[in-house]
Amino acid sequence: MGIRLAKTAGFCWGVRRAVNLALRVAHERSQRILTFGPLIHNRQALDLLRTKGIEQMPKEPECRSGGPILIRAHGVAPDVKENLAAGGFEVIDATCPHVARTQRIVERQAAEGFHVIIVGDRGHAEVEGLLGYSHGRGLVIEKPEEVETLPDGLEKVCVVAQTTQGGDRFERCVEAIRRRCKNVQVFNTRCSDTNNRQLELFELTGQVDAVVVVGGRGSANTTRLVELSRERGVPTWHVETAEELPLDALERYKEIGVTAGASTPHWIIEQVVDRLEWLQRRRRPLVWRAASALLRLLVIGQVFLALGAGALALVASHLMRLEYRLAYSGLPFFYLGSMHLLHLWATLPRDLSLVSGPTRQFAAHRRTALCGALLSLLAAIVLSAWMGVWVFALVALTTFAGAIYSFGRIPESWARRMRYRHLHNIPGSKDLCVALAWAMMIVIIPWVHTYGIAWLGGRNMTPLILTAGFVFGLAMVRSLTVDYREIEGDLLLGRETLPILVGRKPTHYLLSFILAGLAIMAAVLGLSTGQFRDAWLPLTPVLVMAAVYWVTYRQRMRSHLLWAFLLDLPFLVAGVLAWV
C-alpha cells in the first residue's frame, strides 16, 4: 500500500496570504479581530482562529463597535468597504491579488460601457463582490445553456471568470457568448492554482486505487474535487479530519491518493497522511516495521542531530589541526542532543490536535523524551567535569546563559516598546542562541581543552575564528531552514520566528547570503592547508545543506521524517569524510 499526496494539496496562495495576514494582525494587537464573512471554509481552522481572537463579524446591524475588520480573500463590493469604514471599522484588505485584478478589470470595462458577464457560481462571495464593481452592468451565468437567457441588445460585452472556476466550463461559455454577441472582449481571470489542482487530481486518479479528499464540506472547490474524482470512477472519500477516515474500507487498496481543497490547513492534511501511513505500516512484515520504528526513534529522539553534532566536531578538530579525542564528539552529542530535546518539549502547544508528523509522535512520548534529555544533559556535565575545570566552567556558563534565555523576562519599560515579555519571544533569538551553543561545544571547548588558557597569550587564533564562524553559520542555516519550513505552523501556534517577522523572501535572501559566505569560508579553510582533499572537507556539508534548503524552499518534500533526516545529513557526511 502506497500513499501519494498531491503537490497542490492545501492552502492556495490567496487563502494562505489572508490567513497569514489575519494572524499577523492578531499577534500585533490585543483586541478582537473581525472578518467579513468566514475567513476560510474549514471548520477546524475557524475554531483555531477563534482561539487567536479572530472571529467572523455578526450581522452588520448588531456590530457597530469599530476596531479592525479583515476583508477575506474572496473580496467584497466597494460599497461594502465604504459602509464598514463609515461604521468606524479599520478595514484591512486581504483580498487575493488575483481577485483584485479581476475587480479592476470589471470596474474599468463597466466604466467604458461594456456589460460584464461573470462566469461563476451565483451567490458566491467573490461573484457578489465582482458584481459590486460592475455598477449595475454585471450578469452572471453558470453554464453555457444560460447564455440564451441573457437580455437582448448586448452590444459591447466583457467576459470574466470567477477565479476558482476550473475545467473547460469557462471556454464553453465563451464560445456560446461569441455566437450570441458580436463585440466580445474576453479576460481569462481564472487562477492557475484551481486548474493545476484539478489537473493533478486527474493524473492522480490514473495512478491510485482510491482517493481521499481532505477539506471542509462547505468548501465549493473541495466538493468539486470529490465530484471530479468520482466522475472518473475512482472510489473517493471526503473527510474533514483524520478521525473520519474509513480505515477498514481503505485497507484493501494498494495505492491511495490524497488531495485537499484550497482552504484545508496543512496540519490536517499531515494528520490524514500520518493515519494512512500507520495503516500502511500495519501491513508490513515485522522486520520492516521494527526497522521503520527504529528510524523514527532516531529522528524524533534527536539522535541523528546529536550524531551530526558529534561528526561536525571531528571536522572542526581537523580544520583547527587539533589532536582529535572522542570526548570532543561526545560532549556535543550529549549536550546539544539534550538541548534540542528540551526545546521540543518546552515548545509543545497546549492543543496537541494541531501537531502532526514527528512532532505528534514526540508528543505521545514526551515524558520519556524529557527523562532522556535530562539524563543526556547529566552525562554532558559529568563528561565536561572529567575534561577539566575550564571545560566544565564553559559548559556551566553556557547552561546558565541558556536558562536566562529560556526563563528571563524583559524589563517592563522595554517590553512595552518591544512587544515581547520574555527573551525567547524575540524573533531570531532562538536561531542565534542555537548557533552560539553549537560553536561553543564543537569548536571553542576542544580548543580550550587542548591549549587551556594559554591560547589567550598570542597563539595564532585564525583557525579558531574561521572554524567557529563556519560551524556557527552551518547551525544558523539549519535552524532558519526549520523555521522556514514551519512558518505556517508557527503562525498558527502564535510563535514569532525570524521568517514570520521579515517574511519568506527576505529570509530566503538571508539564507542564500549565509550559504554563499559559508562556501567562501570553506574554501579558505580548506585551501589554507594546501591540500585539495582538505578543501572538499568543509565545502561538502555546505553543498549538501544548500541542497536540503533548496528542497525546503521549493517545497519538494512532503515527508517530514525524511526531511528531518536530510537536515542533519550534511554533518554526518562531513564526519565520514573527516574520518576516512
Protein Blocks (a to p, Z undefined) as FASTA:
>chain_A
ZZdddfkgcjdfklmmmmmmmmmmmmmpmbdcddedjfbacfklmmmmmmnopacdddfk
lmcngpjddddfkopafklmmmmmmnopacddfbdfklmmmmmmmmmmmmnopacddddd
ehiaklmmmmmmnnopaccdfbfklmmmpcehilbccddddfkbgcjllmmmmmmmmmmp
mbdcdddfbcfklmmmmmmmmmmmmmmmbdcdeddfklmklmmmmmmmmmnopacdddfb
fklpcfklmmmpmbdcddddfkbcfklmmmmmmmmmmmmmmmpcfklmmmmmmmmmmmmn
ommmmmmmmmmmmmmmmmnopacdfklmmmmmmmmmmmmmmmmmmmpcfblmlggcjllm
mmmmmmmmmmmmmmmmmmmmmmmmmnojklmmmmmmmmmmmmmmmmpccdfklmmmnopa
bfklpghklmmmmmmmmmmmmmmmmmmmmnommlmnopafklmmmmmmmmmmmmmmmmmm
mmmmmmmmmmmnopacfklmnojklmmmmmmmmmmmmmmmmmmmmmmnopaklmmmmmmm
mmmmmmmmmmmmnopafblmlmmmmmmmmmmmmmmmmmZZ
